[in-house]
């Protein structure tokens, strides 16, 4: 079974930077998550 968190990361990774930042804001991501997404660029 696919880990849902992995799916979310994959979807986020395919978004462009602005969409990704909007998604992070909408999710109220923790600073740790935000750093994680920023590192995926």
PQR file with spaces between the fields and no chain letter, atoms N, CA, C, O and H, PARSE charges and radii, in Angstrom:
ATOM       1  N    UNK     1       0.846   -1.204    0.000 -0.4000 1.5000
ATOM       2  CA   UNK     1       0.000    0.000    0.000 -0.0000 2.0000
ATOM       3  C    UNK     1       0.878    1.249    0.000  0.5500 1.7000
ATOM       4  O    UNK     1       1.900    1.296    0.684 -0.5500 1.4000
ATOM       5  N    UNK     2       0.478    2.246   -0.761 -0.4000 1.5000
ATOM       6  CA   UNK     2       1.258    3.473   -0.863 -0.0000 2.0000
ATOM       7  C    UNK     2       1.047    4.339    0.375  0.5500 1.7000
ATOM       8  O    UNK     2      -0.080    4.515    0.837 -0.5500 1.4000
ATOM       9  H    UNK     2      -0.353    2.208   -1.316  0.4000 1.0000
ATOM      10  N    UNK     3       2.135    4.872    0.902 -0.4000 1.5000
ATOM      11  CA   UNK     3       2.076    5.757    2.061 -0.0000 2.0000
ATOM      12  C    UNK     3       1.444    7.084    1.630  0.5500 1.7000
ATOM      13  O    UNK     3       1.974    7.739    0.733 -0.5500 1.4000
ATOM      14  H    UNK     3       3.051    4.728    0.527  0.4000 1.0000
ATOM      15  N    UNK     4       0.333    7.497    2.237 -0.4000 1.5000
ATOM      16  CA   UNK     4      -0.337    8.743    1.836 -0.0000 2.0000
ATOM      17  C    UNK     4       0.590    9.952    1.890  0.5500 1.7000
ATOM      18  O    UNK     4       0.485   10.861    1.067 -0.5500 1.4000
ATOM      19  H    UNK     4      -0.097    6.964    2.965  0.4000 1.0000
ATOM      20  N    UNK     5       1.494    9.957    2.860 -0.4000 1.5000
ATOM      21  CA   UNK     5       2.423   11.086    2.969 -0.0000 2.0000
ATOM      22  C    UNK     5       3.321   11.162    1.755  0.5500 1.7000
ATOM      23  O    UNK     5       3.658   12.252    1.292 -0.5500 1.4000
ATOM      24  H    UNK     5       1.580    9.219    3.529  0.4000 1.0000
ATOM      25  N    UNK     6       3.711   10.004    1.234 -0.4000 1.5000
ATOM      26  CA   UNK     6       4.556    9.973    0.043 -0.0000 2.0000
ATOM      27  C    UNK     6       3.789   10.534   -1.154  0.5500 1.7000
ATOM      28  O    UNK     6       4.345   11.267   -1.972 -0.5500 1.4000
ATOM      29  H    UNK     6       3.436    9.118    1.610  0.4000 1.0000
ATOM      30  N    UNK     7       2.515   10.183   -1.246 -0.4000 1.5000
ATOM      31  CA   UNK     7       1.677   10.689   -2.334 -0.0000 2.0000
ATOM      32  C    UNK     7       1.578   12.205   -2.269  0.5500 1.7000
ATOM      33  O    UNK     7       1.695   12.884   -3.289 -0.5500 1.4000
ATOM      34  H    UNK     7       2.063    9.588   -0.582  0.4000 1.0000
ATOM      35  N    UNK     8       1.363   12.735   -1.066 -0.4000 1.5000
ATOM      36  CA   UNK     8       1.278   14.189   -0.896 -0.0000 2.0000
ATOM      37  C    UNK     8       2.578   14.836   -1.328  0.5500 1.7000
ATOM      38  O    UNK     8       2.563   15.840   -2.041 -0.5500 1.4000
ATOM      39  H    UNK     8       1.267   12.184   -0.237  0.4000 1.0000
ATOM      40  N    UNK     9       3.706   14.275   -0.907 -0.4000 1.5000
ATOM      41  CA   UNK     9       5.009   14.835   -1.284 -0.0000 2.0000
ATOM      42  C    UNK     9       5.186   14.813   -2.796  0.5500 1.7000
ATOM      43  O    UNK     9       5.700   15.767   -3.379 -0.5500 1.4000
ATOM      44  H    UNK     9       3.718   13.460   -0.328  0.4000 1.0000
ATOM      45  N    UNK    10       4.763   13.729   -3.426 -0.4000 1.5000
ATOM      46  CA   UNK    10       4.903   13.614   -4.872 -0.0000 2.0000
ATOM      47  C    UNK    10       4.062   14.666   -5.577  0.5500 1.7000
ATOM      48  O    UNK    10       4.527   15.311   -6.516 -0.5500 1.4000
ATOM      49  H    UNK    10       4.345   12.954   -2.952  0.4000 1.0000
ATOM      50  N    UNK    11       2.827   14.840   -5.125 -0.4000 1.5000
ATOM      51  CA   UNK    11       1.939   15.838   -5.725 -0.0000 2.0000
ATOM      52  C    UNK    11       2.521   17.230   -5.536  0.5500 1.7000
ATOM      53  O    UNK    11       2.556   18.026   -6.474 -0.5500 1.4000
ATOM      54  H    UNK    11       2.449   14.316   -4.362  0.4000 1.0000
ATOM      55  N    UNK    12       2.977   17.523   -4.327 -0.4000 1.5000
ATOM      56  CA   UNK    12       3.558   18.833   -4.036 -0.0000 2.0000
ATOM      57  C    UNK    12       4.774   19.067   -4.913  0.5500 1.7000
ATOM      58  O    UNK    12       4.985   20.173   -5.410 -0.5500 1.4000
ATOM      59  H    UNK    12       2.948   16.876   -3.565  0.4000 1.0000
ATOM      60  N    UNK    13       5.575   18.026   -5.105 -0.4000 1.5000
ATOM      61  CA   UNK    13       6.806   18.157   -5.875 -0.0000 2.0000
ATOM      62  C    UNK    13       6.531   18.533   -7.332  0.5500 1.7000
ATOM      63  O    UNK    13       7.365   19.165   -7.979 -0.5500 1.4000
ATOM      64  H    UNK    13       5.404   17.127   -4.701  0.4000 1.0000
ATOM      65  N    UNK    14       5.365   18.144   -7.844 -0.4000 1.5000
ATOM      66  CA   UNK    14       5.062   18.416   -9.250 -0.0000 2.0000
ATOM      67  C    UNK    14       4.484   19.816   -9.461  0.5500 1.7000
ATOM      68  O    UNK    14       4.411   20.292  -10.594 -0.5500 1.4000
ATOM      69  H    UNK    14       4.688   17.630   -7.318  0.4000 1.0000
ATOM      70  N    UNK    15       4.078   20.472   -8.383 -0.4000 1.5000
ATOM      71  CA   UNK    15       3.529   21.821   -8.518 -0.0000 2.0000
ATOM      72  C    UNK    15       4.647   22.826   -8.758  0.5500 1.7000
ATOM      73  O    UNK    15       5.794   22.603   -8.370 -0.5500 1.4000
ATOM      74  H    UNK    15       4.137   20.085   -7.463  0.4000 1.0000
ATOM      75  N    UNK    16       4.296   23.938   -9.404 -0.4000 1.5000
ATOM      76  CA   UNK    16       5.312   24.982   -9.528 -0.0000 2.0000
ATOM      77  C    UNK    16       5.456   25.677   -8.176  0.5500 1.7000
ATOM      78  O    UNK    16       4.674   25.433   -7.258 -0.5500 1.4000
ATOM      79  H    UNK    16       3.364   24.119   -9.719  0.4000 1.0000
ATOM      80  N    UNK    17       6.447   26.530   -8.065 -0.4000 1.5000
ATOM      81  CA   UNK    17       6.792   27.087   -6.757 -0.0000 2.0000
ATOM      82  C    UNK    17       5.646   27.869   -6.123  0.5500 1.7000
ATOM      83  O    UNK    17       5.385   27.714   -4.930 -0.5500 1.4000
ATOM      84  H    UNK    17       7.082   26.728   -8.811  0.4000 1.0000
ATOM      85  N    UNK    18       4.960   28.703   -6.896 -0.4000 1.5000
ATOM      86  CA   UNK    18       3.874   29.505   -6.335 -0.0000 2.0000
ATOM      87  C    UNK    18       2.731   28.628   -5.828  0.5500 1.7000
ATOM      88  O    UNK    18       2.193   28.863   -4.746 -0.5500 1.4000
ATOM      89  H    UNK    18       5.172   28.829   -7.865  0.4000 1.0000
ATOM      90  N    UNK    19       2.369   27.626   -6.610 -0.4000 1.5000
ATOM      91  CA   UNK    19       1.309   26.711   -6.182 -0.0000 2.0000
ATOM      92  C    UNK    19       1.725   25.996   -4.908  0.5500 1.7000
ATOM      93  O    UNK    19       0.919   25.807   -3.997 -0.5500 1.4000
ATOM      94  H    UNK    19       2.806   27.436   -7.488  0.4000 1.0000
ATOM      95  N    UNK    20       2.990   25.602   -4.852 -0.4000 1.5000
ATOM      96  CA   UNK    20       3.499   24.878   -3.692 -0.0000 2.0000
ATOM      97  C    UNK    20       3.406   25.763   -2.446  0.5500 1.7000
ATOM      98  O    UNK    20       2.972   25.308   -1.387 -0.5500 1.4000
ATOM      99  H    UNK    20       3.645   25.756   -5.592  0.4000 1.0000
ATOM     100  N    UNK    21       3.814   27.027   -2.578 -0.4000 1.5000
ATOM     101  CA   UNK    21       3.766   27.938   -1.429 -0.0000 2.0000
ATOM     102  C    UNK    21       2.326   28.184   -0.989  0.5500 1.7000
ATOM     103  O    UNK    21       2.048   28.272    0.207 -0.5500 1.4000
ATOM     104  H    UNK    21       4.167   27.397   -3.437  0.4000 1.0000
ATOM     105  N    UNK    22       1.404   28.296   -1.956 -0.4000 1.5000
ATOM     106  CA   UNK    22      -0.011   28.469   -1.601 -0.0000 2.0000
ATOM     107  C    UNK    22      -0.527   27.236   -0.875  0.5500 1.7000
ATOM     108  O    UNK    22      -1.284   27.348    0.089 -0.5500 1.4000
ATOM     109  H    UNK    22       1.629   28.224   -2.928  0.4000 1.0000
ATOM     110  N    UNK    23      -0.120   26.068   -1.337 -0.4000 1.5000
ATOM     111  CA   UNK    23      -0.549   24.829   -0.707 -0.0000 2.0000
ATOM     112  C    UNK    23      -0.036   24.764    0.729  0.5500 1.7000
ATOM     113  O    UNK    23      -0.768   24.383    1.643 -0.5500 1.4000
ATOM     114  H    UNK    23       0.494   25.978   -2.121  0.4000 1.0000
ATOM     115  N    UNK    24       1.220   25.136    0.915 -0.4000 1.5000
ATOM     116  CA   UNK    24       1.808   25.123    2.254 -0.0000 2.0000
ATOM     117  C    UNK    24       1.035   26.072    3.168  0.5500 1.7000
ATOM     118  O    UNK    24       0.736   25.728    4.312 -0.5500 1.4000
ATOM     119  H    UNK    24       1.814   25.445    0.172  0.4000 1.0000
ATOM     120  N    UNK    25       0.713   27.258    2.669 -0.4000 1.5000
ATOM     121  CA   UNK    25      -0.036   28.227    3.473 -0.0000 2.0000
ATOM     122  C    UNK    25      -1.413   27.674    3.825  0.5500 1.7000
ATOM     123  O    UNK    25      -1.868   27.786    4.964 -0.5500 1.4000
ATOM     124  H    UNK    25       0.955   27.538    1.740  0.4000 1.0000
ATOM     125  N    UNK    26      -2.063   27.082    2.843 -0.4000 1.5000
ATOM     126  CA   UNK    26      -3.405   26.555    3.048 -0.0000 2.0000
ATOM     127  C    UNK    26      -3.393   25.419    4.071  0.5500 1.7000
ATOM     128  O    UNK    26      -4.334   25.269    4.850 -0.5500 1.4000
ATOM     129  H    UNK    26      -1.694   26.991    1.919  0.4000 1.0000
ATOM     130  N    UNK    27      -2.330   24.627    4.064 -0.4000 1.5000
ATOM     131  CA   UNK    27      -2.232   23.490    4.978 -0.0000 2.0000
ATOM     132  C    UNK    27      -1.767   23.918    6.360  0.5500 1.7000
ATOM     133  O    UNK    27      -1.827   23.125    7.300 -0.5500 1.4000
ATOM     134  H    UNK    27      -1.566   24.750    3.432  0.4000 1.0000
ATOM     135  N    UNK    28      -1.304   25.159    6.504 -0.4000 1.5000
ATOM     136  CA   UNK    28      -0.738   25.616    7.768 -0.0000 2.0000
ATOM     137  C    UNK    28       0.402   24.673    8.160  0.5500 1.7000
ATOM     138  O    UNK    28       0.469   24.178    9.285 -0.5500 1.4000
ATOM     139  H    UNK    28      -1.256   25.803    5.740  0.4000 1.0000
ATOM     140  N    UNK    29       1.279   24.447    7.210 -0.4000 1.5000
ATOM     141  CA   UNK    29       2.397   23.533    7.418 -0.0000 2.0000
ATOM     142  C    UNK    29       3.287   24.024    8.553  0.5500 1.7000
ATOM     143  O    UNK    29       3.446   25.225    8.767 -0.5500 1.4000
ATOM     144  H    UNK    29       1.225   24.849    6.296  0.4000 1.0000
ATOM     145  N    UNK    30       3.858   23.074    9.267 -0.4000 1.5000
ATOM     146  CA   UNK    30       4.808   23.419   10.328 -0.0000 2.0000
ATOM     147  C    UNK    30       6.101   23.908    9.685  0.5500 1.7000
ATOM     148  O    UNK    30       6.360   23.605    8.520 -0.5500 1.4000
ATOM     149  H    UNK    30       3.729   22.098    9.092  0.4000 1.0000
ATOM     150  N    UNK    31       6.909   24.653   10.418 -0.4000 1.5000
ATOM     151  CA   UNK    31       8.195   25.113    9.868 -0.0000 2.0000
ATOM     152  C    UNK    31       9.036   23.955    9.337  0.5500 1.7000
ATOM     153  O    UNK    31       9.724   24.097    8.326 -0.5500 1.4000
ATOM     154  H    UNK    31       6.699   24.899   11.364  0.4000 1.0000
ATOM     155  N    UNK    32       8.983   22.809   10.017 -0.4000 1.5000
ATOM     156  CA   UNK    32       9.750   21.644    9.569 -0.0000 2.0000
ATOM     157  C    UNK    32       9.250   21.179    8.205  0.5500 1.7000
ATOM     158  O    UNK    32      10.051   20.893    7.315 -0.5500 1.4000
ATOM     159  H    UNK    32       8.425   22.693   10.838  0.4000 1.0000
ATOM     160  N    UNK    33       7.930   21.101    8.035 -0.4000 1.5000
ATOM     161  CA   UNK    33       7.366   20.700    6.746 -0.0000 2.0000
ATOM     162  C    UNK    33       7.737   21.701    5.663  0.5500 1.7000
ATOM     163  O    UNK    33       8.075   21.331    4.539 -0.5500 1.4000
ATOM     164  H    UNK    33       7.279   21.333    8.758  0.4000 1.0000
ATOM     165  N    UNK    34       7.665   23.000    6.032 -0.4000 1.5000
ATOM     166  CA   UNK    34       7.965   24.034    5.051 -0.0000 2.0000
ATOM     167  C    UNK    34       9.408   23.898    4.567  0.5500 1.7000
ATOM     168  O    UNK    34       9.677   24.019    3.372 -0.5500 1.4000
ATOM     169  H    UNK    34       7.390   23.301    6.945  0.4000 1.0000
ATOM     170  N    UNK    35      10.336   23.646    5.493 -0.4000 1.5000
ATOM     171  CA   UNK    35      11.743   23.455    5.106 -0.0000 2.0000
ATOM     172  C    UNK    35      11.872   22.239    4.199  0.5500 1.7000
ATOM     173  O    UNK    35      12.645   22.240    3.241 -0.5500 1.4000
ATOM     174  H    UNK    35      10.118   23.547    6.464  0.4000 1.0000
ATOM     175  N    UNK    36      11.108   21.208    4.513 -0.4000 1.5000
ATOM     176  CA   UNK    36      11.149   19.981    3.719 -0.0000 2.0000
ATOM     177  C    UNK    36      10.727   20.274    2.277  0.5500 1.7000
ATOM     178  O    UNK    36      11.391   19.845    1.333 -0.5500 1.4000
ATOM     179  H    UNK    36      10.480   21.207    5.291  0.4000 1.0000
ATOM     180  N    UNK    37       9.619   21.008    2.110 -0.4000 1.5000
ATOM     181  CA   UNK    37       9.135   21.334    0.771 -0.0000 2.0000
ATOM     182  C    UNK    37      10.096   22.261    0.051  0.5500 1.7000
ATOM     183  O    UNK    37      10.353   22.098   -1.142 -0.5500 1.4000
ATOM     184  H    UNK    37       9.080   21.356    2.877  0.4000 1.0000
ATOM     185  N    UNK    38      10.629   23.241    0.783 -0.4000 1.5000
ATOM     186  CA   UNK    38      11.579   24.170    0.171 -0.0000 2.0000
ATOM     187  C    UNK    38      12.789   23.398   -0.351  0.5500 1.7000
ATOM     188  O    UNK    38      13.336   23.730   -1.402 -0.5500 1.4000
ATOM     189  H    UNK    38      10.420   23.374    1.752  0.4000 1.0000
ATOM     190  N    UNK    39      13.202   22.372    0.382 -0.4000 1.5000
ATOM     191  CA   UNK    39      14.356   21.576   -0.017 -0.0000 2.0000
ATOM     192  C    UNK    39      14.103   20.726   -1.253  0.5500 1.7000
ATOM     193  O    UNK    39      15.048   20.231   -1.868 -0.5500 1.4000
ATOM     194  H    UNK    39      12.757   22.102    1.236  0.4000 1.0000
ATOM     195  N    UNK    40      12.841   20.553   -1.622 -0.4000 1.5000
ATOM     196  CA   UNK    40      12.505   19.718   -2.782 -0.0000 2.0000
ATOM     197  C    UNK    40      12.650   20.472   -4.095  0.5500 1.7000
ATOM     198  O    UNK    40      12.564   19.869   -5.165 -0.5500 1.4000
ATOM     199  H    UNK    40      12.073   20.956   -1.123  0.4000 1.0000
ATOM     200  N    UNK    41      12.869   21.782   -4.030 -0.4000 1.5000
ATOM     201  CA   UNK    41      12.984   22.575   -5.252 -0.0000 2.0000
ATOM     202  C    UNK    41      14.185   22.156   -6.069  0.5500 1.7000
ATOM     203  O    UNK    41      14.435   22.721   -7.134 -0.5500 1.4000
ATOM     204  H    UNK    41      12.940   22.271   -3.161  0.4000 1.0000
